[in-house]
Amino acid sequence: MPLNVLTVAKQTGFDRKTLKKYGLHLDVAVAAQVQGRGREESPRQTERRLHVDASREREREIAALRVRCEGVARICLAEGNAQRLGIDPVELWKTSGYA
């Protein structure tokens, strides 16, 4: 079944002008494009999209790992500063409530 504003209006019982007034025609257009993607997309386009999706996922993982590494670096700096000041790092964490 084709996906457009008129069919959505008939199925939902709302007037198509109401859908357009609230900007839902844009959502319907995006959904129609996504629905039609599987039929109209060539294997090369599908492969390219999969690579783009994979690279985005890798970028998210890299960002998460950077945040974790920055946290570890802060802990190392805190322990190094504690040793430099003559404080036992184990005692530092016990008094801060993280142990």
C-alpha positions as CSV (number, residue, x, y, z in Angstrom):
1,M,0.0,0.0,0.0
2,P,1.4,3.4,-0.9
3,L,2.4,5.6,2.0
4,N,1.3,9.2,1.5
5,V,-0.6,11.9,3.4
6,L,-4.0,11.0,1.9
7,T,-3.8,7.3,2.9
8,V,-2.6,8.2,6.4
9,A,-5.4,10.6,6.7
10,K,-8.0,8.0,5.7
11,Q,-6.5,5.4,8.1
12,T,-6.3,7.7,11.1
13,G,-9.5,9.5,10.5
14,F,-7.9,13.0,10.5
15,D,-8.1,15.5,7.6
16,R,-5.1,15.7,5.4
17,K,-4.9,19.4,6.0
18,T,-4.7,18.8,9.7
19,L,-1.7,16.5,9.2
20,K,0.0,19.2,7.0
21,K,-0.8,21.9,9.5
22,Y,1.1,20.2,12.3
23,G,4.0,19.2,10.0
24,L,3.2,15.5,10.1
25,H,3.4,15.4,6.3
26,L,7.2,15.6,6.6
27,D,7.1,12.5,8.9
28,V,4.9,10.7,6.4
29,A,7.3,11.6,3.6
30,V,10.3,10.3,5.5
31,A,8.5,7.1,6.3
32,A,7.5,6.6,2.7
33,Q,11.1,7.1,1.7
34,V,12.3,4.5,4.2
35,Q,9.6,2.1,3.1
36,G,10.6,2.5,-0.6
37,R,14.3,2.2,0.2
38,G,14.3,-1.6,0.2
39,R,12.7,-1.8,-3.3
40,E,14.6,1.0,-5.0
41,E,18.0,0.7,-3.5
42,S,20.6,-1.1,-5.5
43,P,23.0,-3.6,-4.0
44,R,25.8,-1.1,-4.2
45,Q,23.7,1.6,-2.4
46,T,22.8,-1.0,0.3
47,E,26.5,-1.9,0.8
48,R,27.5,1.8,1.0
49,R,24.7,2.5,3.5
50,L,25.9,-0.5,5.6
51,H,29.5,0.8,5.6
52,V,28.3,4.3,6.6
53,D,26.3,2.8,9.4
54,A,29.2,0.7,10.6
55,S,31.6,3.6,10.6
56,R,29.1,5.7,12.6
57,E,28.8,2.9,15.1
58,R,32.6,2.7,15.3
59,E,32.8,6.4,15.9
60,R,30.3,6.1,18.8
61,E,32.4,3.3,20.3
62,I,35.6,5.4,20.0
63,A,33.9,8.3,21.7
64,A,32.8,6.1,24.6
65,L,36.3,4.6,24.9
66,R,37.8,8.1,25.0
67,V,35.5,9.1,27.8
68,R,36.5,6.0,29.8
69,C,40.2,6.6,29.1
70,E,39.9,10.2,30.3
71,G,38.3,8.9,33.6
72,V,41.2,6.4,34.1
73,A,43.7,9.2,33.4
74,R,42.1,11.4,36.1
75,I,42.4,8.6,38.6
76,C,46.0,8.1,37.7
77,L,46.7,11.8,38.1
78,A,44.9,11.8,41.5
79,E,47.0,8.8,42.7
80,G,50.2,10.4,41.3
81,N,49.5,13.6,43.1
82,A,48.6,11.8,46.3
83,Q,52.0,9.9,46.2
84,R,53.8,13.2,45.5
85,L,52.2,14.7,48.5
86,G,53.0,11.7,50.7
87,I,49.5,10.3,50.9
88,D,48.9,6.6,50.4
89,P,46.6,6.3,47.3
90,V,44.6,3.5,49.0
91,E,43.8,5.8,51.9
92,L,42.9,8.5,49.4
93,W,40.1,6.4,47.9
94,K,39.0,5.1,51.3
95,T,38.5,8.6,52.7
96,S,36.6,9.8,49.5
97,G,34.1,7.0,49.7
98,Y,34.9,5.3,46.5
99,A,36.6,2.2,48.0
